[in-house]
Amino acid sequence: MNVGIVQVDGKYPNLALMKSATWYELQGHKVKIFDPLFDKPDLILASKIFDFTPDYQYFPEGVPVIKGGIAYDIKSELPPEIENCCPHYELFGCDHAMGFTTRGCIRKCKFCKVPEKEGHIREVGDIYDFWRGQKQLMLLDNNLTALPEQLERTCKQLTKEKIVTDFSQGLDIRLINADMTKLLSKVRLWKQTHFAFDNVRLESAVRRGIEILTTNGVAHHKLMFYVLIGFDSTPEEDLYRVELLRSLKVDPFVMKFNKDNKYQRNFARWVNHKAVFKTVKWEDYKSAV
Ligand code: SF4
């Protein structure tokens, strides 16, 4: 059987599709990225993860399509035999490893789909399930800090293998302690380590966490905080949070809750353009746009 793969959206290679590609190949099928102009597959596997992107327009008539991903169905899950496959990195031209060592989260942030989709946090494996000797690894765990023993095991594996790592989904500043920081500081970082400062009520946790991180071997410039705006904060609180992070010598990165909102777009553009953020005040930027 010929299997066509359609990744509808997302800038990173889709993990579920990469695992599915491996499984179908192992069953003896031919798998390729679907090209609507030239391909006539017997089956299409499609994934869509964002609600705001349009659906794929070129599904061929008469060909069965298996759709997955949270935008199609928040409860969609891979069968265990596919979930346990190593991703098919080659098919997607992906030169780094990607995967989860935990699923779920201990928290229930109202803007986040993880609690509904994945439930409470639990260990699901380790890096050797999906790392195939690549230099870089993107760890997709939602809240590794919530399972300290798993964080320790993962950091020790990453350090031992000298893997350049991106903790891509962020760590929880409320849970950071000195032991975790020492483990994290030994991991070679691909990008800055991300945390979230989603509302002003987290101020004391953010201050405390930055103090712990920077006094235990993680430099200020390696820290970045996502700042969610437009969900349950006022513009004054948004400005307060980014200026507080600036004063604490770490980088803010604004996440817009509503991408169509003009204020949110402008504020995000101001903060996320580092050169502009460093040199132009919000009052001046706001009146110029
Ligand atoms: S801590 Fe992160 S992963 Fe967990 S519910 Fe909140 S936003 Fe989602």
Residues whose N, C-alpha, C, O or C-beta is under 5 A from the ligand:
A	BS01	SF4	C105 R107 K108 C109 C112 V114 N142 N143
